[in-house]
Amino acid sequence: MTRRLGILGLVIGILFAILVGQSAYIQFFRAGALNTSSLNQRVSHAGLTYARGDIVAADGTVLATSVPDTTGVYPWRREYPLGSLTSGVVGFSSSIYGTWALEYYYNAELTSHPQPPKSLSQVIAPESSPDTVTLTLQPALQRVAQKALAGRAGAVVALNPKTGAVLAMYSNPNYDPKPLTSNDANVAMAAWKRYVKKDDHGFAPLGLMATQETFAPGSTFKVMTMAAATVSRPDLMVKKYPMKAFTTLPQSNLLLWNSGHTPCGGTPAEMLPGSCDPGFGLLGLDLGGDALASLANSFGFNQIPPIDLPGVVSSYFPDATTFPTDQPGLAYSAIGQKDVRATALQNALDAAGIANGGTVMTPHLMSQITRSDGSIVTRYKIHEWLHPMTSVQAQQLISPMVNVARFGTAAGVFRAADQVAAKTGTAQTGNSAENTHDWMIAFAPANNPVVAVAVVVPFQAKSDTGAAVAGPIMRCVIQGALALAKGLPASGTSSTCPS
C-alpha cells in the first residue's frame, strides 16, 4: 500500500510540475503572441469596441482611420480615404472578416492597449489607447504606378535601395476595402465574394500580386547570371561567346535561339544590352548549377523576404542537384525561363542589391510607431538582409545595365539625364508560348541610386516585349521617384506620363 501511495504521489507531483511549467510557459513566453493573436476574443473585441490607431503615409496622408458609427452594433467603423490605391498594403479591419495586410501585421499596436503610466493614478488605473503607424509609402508615387498600369493586371514595387524603404507597392487587380467594413453583413459578404473570386489567370482582387504571385523573370534574370560570373567565375567575364543566332544545348537536340533569330555574342558585358539568349545560355552552362543556384539564393531566392506584410511568398530557383542530368534546363534557367519564378518584390530587391553596392537591405513599410501623445514607441532601424556581392563586384554590373538603357533593349525608354540602369525581360509562358510576362527592373541615378524598381505585366500578347509594355510604366515611376527625391511633384514629370 505504501509503495502504491508513493507511486501515486510521484505521478501527482509530475503532473503538478507539468501544470506549473505549462502555466509559466504561457505566462512568460507565449503571452505576447496570445495578446496579439486575432483569435484572442479580448483583442478582437477591443478592436471593434474602441477606435483603432491611424495608418499614415510618409507624406502625412491618412490611409486608415476609425470614425464614429451609430448605425451598427459597434461604435466605430474603419475608413480608408485612398481606397483601392493603397488597399493592397494597408488591408482592412472588418467585424466579419477580421484584419489583413498592415492592419493585421500591426494589429497589436493599432488596437487600444494599456499605455506606460505617467502618474501614480495611471499606475493604479492604466490608460489605454491605440498607436499610430507611419509608413514609408509615398501616395504620389503610388498614383503614378496606378495610372501607368492603366487597369492592366500587373505590379510595381519601388524601393529606396539604401534603406529598404518601400516607396510604392501597387498591384492590379485590387479592391475597395470600404464594403468590408460595412455594418450591413449582406454588403460585406457580397464584397468578399467578389474579392476572392479568381480570374482566368488565377488572380483575385484580395491578393497582392507584388508579393504573392511569381512569374518567370525572363531576361531580367540575366543580371543574376552575370552576377554569378563576377562572384564565382570572374574569368568568364572576359570570355567571348560566339556570334551566333542559336546554340545547340547539350544532352539534347534543342536549339536555344536568340530573339528574332538574330546573331549575337561577345563578353557578358557586351551581351547584356542586347539580351543575347544563346550567349547567356552558354554562360549558364559554363557557370554550372552550383554557382548559379548559390548566387540566386544569396539574393533571396527560395527565402521569404522579411517584409512587414503577411502572405508573402518566396521566389524560386531550382536546386543545383537537378542540373547535372538537365543541362538544357540549366541553360534556360540562366535566362530566367524553365522553372525559375520571381515576385515583383524579389526582382526589385535584386535591382536594389546591385544599386546598393552588393548589399540587399531589409524591405519595410513601417517608418515609425507613435503613441496618442505623439511620443515615439519605435522608429524603424535600417539593417541589412543579405550581402551577396562586394561593391567592386556589383560595380561590374552597373555599366552594362546603363548600356541597356542607352543603346540596348530599353533604348529610348528613359531620359538621358535620369542616368537609368535597367534590364528588360520578356518571358514566354507555357509550352505554346502564346503569352509573355513582360518585365523591367531599373535603378537611378546609376552613380548614386535613390530608387530601385521592378515592374511586371503578366500574360501579354506574345508579340509584346518588356520594353514596350513594362518600359513606359517604369519610365513614369522612375521619373516620379526622382522628382520626389528633389522635393518636386511625382506626377506630370513628362508628357509621356499620365498626370
Protein Blocks (a to p, Z undefined) as FASTA:
>chain_A
ZZmmmmmmmmmmmmmmmmmmmmmmmmmmmmmmmmmpmklmklmmmmmmpccdddddfkop
afbdcdddfkbmbfbdcddfklmmlmmmnopadfklopahjllmmmmmmpccddddfbfk
lmmmccddddddddfbdfklmmmmmmmnnopacddddddfknopafbdcddddddfklmm
pcblklmmmmmmmmmpccfkopafkbcfklmcccdekjmlmmmmmmmmmmmmmmlmmpcc
dddfbdcdehiabdcddehiiaceddfklmmmnopaklmmmmmmmnommlmmmmmmmnog
aiacfbdbehiacdddddfklmmmmmmlmmmmmnopajbccdfklmmmmmmmmmnoopac
dddfbfbdcdfkopafbdcddddfbdcbcfklmmmmmmmmmmmmmmmmmgokacfklopa
dddddddedjkopaccddddddddfklccbdcddddehiafkbcfklmmmmmmmmmmmmm
mmmmnopafehkbfkbcZZ
